[in-house]
């Protein structure tokens, strides 16, 4: 009886395995045994909970003019991997479809399948999404997912893909099959030119391959160092202008009753502010990209990010505000740019309340009198007017607009412990860079403090308050920062590791900064009664014109207080060879500051 049950179980698993090994272009191209032999382990990527062993995406057009997109992902993971890599939601577009070709967990040691993972369908805004949820295991495991999307594109073959992702990527392959008589336009950064092959069916296959790609640098001060690929059968500003026109003009529903009541208020500024609050709180369309816009936007949520901004622009106009819709792109647009909707990264509104001044608004920031959202400094945005593309360059500002102030107020005890408060003022460009989505909330601030390697802070006691163009963050800290030797203390300066700044030293001249900036790091440390300073470390100043570095260290013997300050000003955005050399020297001084010490002796 037991033997018969085992045979039935074996037959069942064979059938199930066969079901999840459906034939498909993407699936058949993967050699799991080769990958497990060649791909690196997680020990090669310290601090990472996963590495993408393999990504392949294949594009082609179906006979009826829809785009077929086959995607394969194989991810080596361990416990702690971000949920977005384990929980997949794939949208099913109207007149389109999604077919899961393979979804299972594999053993990375033997390249054998451990268990299949079922795909499920769910509803989102009266539309369908396909969900695949991979369980988290204690030991290392492989996520293997392959699926096919049919996307209604009206004979368009285009996409935009980031090559640098949140995880390291070992092997990456992108293939585009172009119909006979058509030409593929493409642009890329950090990607080798494609290999072009003629196929037996008279199509051309454009193939891009790359290996061992580092994860993206979220906090780079340099403009767009992230590698990408964009392609399309069309190109140029005229083609993009038509897309912007269509994107900006879906069918707008009547005002929801909960919004229409604001229009009856006499104070139109207040009414518009309430509309902004309503749209920001409304539920998001789950499973679909932020850029998805339905031809007929429904009257009630959920809405996509783009739909929310389009609706808000219409509502504010009805409330007596001036509102103009712009679009930010991942790359500047030229006549050579491939025309793909994936280039549009976010919608931006220029809004003017009755009797007020115009400001730019990005979803999530609320209505404020700040001139620009933190992420928008220096961006080029695009609109549509009179049948043509409208281009507008937003200012990068001066260095004083983008200030990062880090200030410690601390007490030193005889056992070498420093305790007190840390205050950080983060403004404009720095806010966009250091805080998730440029917004100050508990989780994003904690993430920033961890990234700055702030020692001994209490994440449960973070205080956040708004300041003009930014946020003030205060948090108590306690950590050991002195070496004890008999009656002597060797005090180390409070540390801050600002990776975006130090990473500039690894770059080659000829790059552009996102914004000019000031970084001001200071401290006041009160030392115990009965101690005196033996000597203060030397300081130095550097003045290279557009780059200046100033240091200052002083002591107030009466108050038993040591004060220190280092300030770096970079008042340019173009970094040529001479400026880069000055920046390197300034960064060297910045690093040496972190190693300075003050000897104290007990009298």
Secondary structure as GFF3:
##gff-version 3
##sequence-region A 1 603
A	DSSP	alpha_helix	2	20	.	.	.	ID=ss1
A	DSSP	alpha_helix	25	28	.	.	.	ID=ss2
A	DSSP	alpha_helix	32	38	.	.	.	ID=ss3
A	DSSP	three_ten_helix	42	44	.	.	.	ID=ss4
A	DSSP	beta_strand	50	61	.	.	.	ID=ss5
A	DSSP	beta_strand	67	77	.	.	.	ID=ss6
A	DSSP	three_ten_helix	83	85	.	.	.	ID=ss7
A	DSSP	beta_strand	87	92	.	.	.	ID=ss8
A	DSSP	beta_strand	97	107	.	.	.	ID=ss9
A	DSSP	beta_strand	112	116	.	.	.	ID=ss10
A	DSSP	beta_strand	119	124	.	.	.	ID=ss11
A	DSSP	beta_strand	127	133	.	.	.	ID=ss12
A	DSSP	beta_strand	141	151	.	.	.	ID=ss13
A	DSSP	beta_strand	159	162	.	.	.	ID=ss14
A	DSSP	beta_strand	168	178	.	.	.	ID=ss15
A	DSSP	beta_strand	185	189	.	.	.	ID=ss16
A	DSSP	beta_strand	195	198	.	.	.	ID=ss17
A	DSSP	beta_strand	204	213	.	.	.	ID=ss18
A	DSSP	beta_strand	228	232	.	.	.	ID=ss19
A	DSSP	alpha_helix	237	248	.	.	.	ID=ss20
A	DSSP	alpha_helix	257	260	.	.	.	ID=ss21
A	DSSP	three_ten_helix	261	264	.	.	.	ID=ss22
A	DSSP	alpha_helix	268	281	.	.	.	ID=ss23
A	DSSP	alpha_helix	305	318	.	.	.	ID=ss24
A	DSSP	beta_strand	322	329	.	.	.	ID=ss25
A	DSSP	three_ten_helix	341	343	.	.	.	ID=ss26
A	DSSP	beta_strand	344	352	.	.	.	ID=ss27
A	DSSP	beta_strand	358	361	.	.	.	ID=ss28
A	DSSP	three_ten_helix	374	376	.	.	.	ID=ss29
A	DSSP	beta_strand	380	385	.	.	.	ID=ss30
A	DSSP	beta_strand	388	393	.	.	.	ID=ss31
A	DSSP	three_ten_helix	399	401	.	.	.	ID=ss32
A	DSSP	beta_strand	403	412	.	.	.	ID=ss33
A	DSSP	beta_strand	417	427	.	.	.	ID=ss34
A	DSSP	alpha_helix	428	434	.	.	.	ID=ss35
A	DSSP	three_ten_helix	436	438	.	.	.	ID=ss36
A	DSSP	alpha_helix	442	451	.	.	.	ID=ss37
A	DSSP	three_ten_helix	459	461	.	.	.	ID=ss38
A	DSSP	beta_strand	463	467	.	.	.	ID=ss39
A	DSSP	beta_strand	470	480	.	.	.	ID=ss40
A	DSSP	beta_strand	482	485	.	.	.	ID=ss41
A	DSSP	beta_strand	488	492	.	.	.	ID=ss42
A	DSSP	alpha_helix	499	502	.	.	.	ID=ss43
A	DSSP	three_ten_helix	503	506	.	.	.	ID=ss44
A	DSSP	beta_strand	511	512	.	.	.	ID=ss45
A	DSSP	beta_strand	517	526	.	.	.	ID=ss46
A	DSSP	beta_strand	531	535	.	.	.	ID=ss47
A	DSSP	beta_strand	542	543	.	.	.	ID=ss48
A	DSSP	beta_strand	547	556	.	.	.	ID=ss49
A	DSSP	beta_strand	561	570	.	.	.	ID=ss50
A	DSSP	beta_strand	574	575	.	.	.	ID=ss51
A	DSSP	alpha_helix	577	594	.	.	.	ID=ss52
A	DSSP	beta_strand	597	602	.	.	.	ID=ss53
###
